[in-house]
């Protein structure tokens, strides 16, 4: 189970970095205002993921959010970000808490948030839905695993400004 949980945590982190839908702006001044509205700390308050193997749904999983299971994203005014993830699971009858942190830089242009993870030159495009106090990321990720099974994740995550 730890392998699935670890894979899910990494995939959710990738999904945060890779996907969703953003409000529009008309000029550079609006882009700066939008970037400023992203500045702050966002805490995951709801999320669900549907997992498919070769086109067949394996079910919908609701995010468990508590003191040991959370995702927090902080966008800083200097165009850097930090994502903190904590996830608990049972292993050999004991609760194990696995935490991870990702950081990098971001910019906002028009309807797209561009994110570059620290130590990487790859720029990920992340469309988001953003209001004053809510950030919603919708995602769909598909890939083929080492067994040649086509795996697909779809869902959404809702973050609230802290």
Secondary structure, 3 states (H helix, E strand, C coil): CHHHHHHHHHHHHHHHHHCCCCCCCCCHHHHHHHHHHHCEEEEEEEEEEEEEECCEEEEEEECCCECCEEEEEEECCCCEEEEEEEEEEEECCEEEEEEEEEEEEEEEECCEEEEEECCCCCEEEECCEECCCEEEEEEEEEEECCCCCEEEEEEEEEEEEC
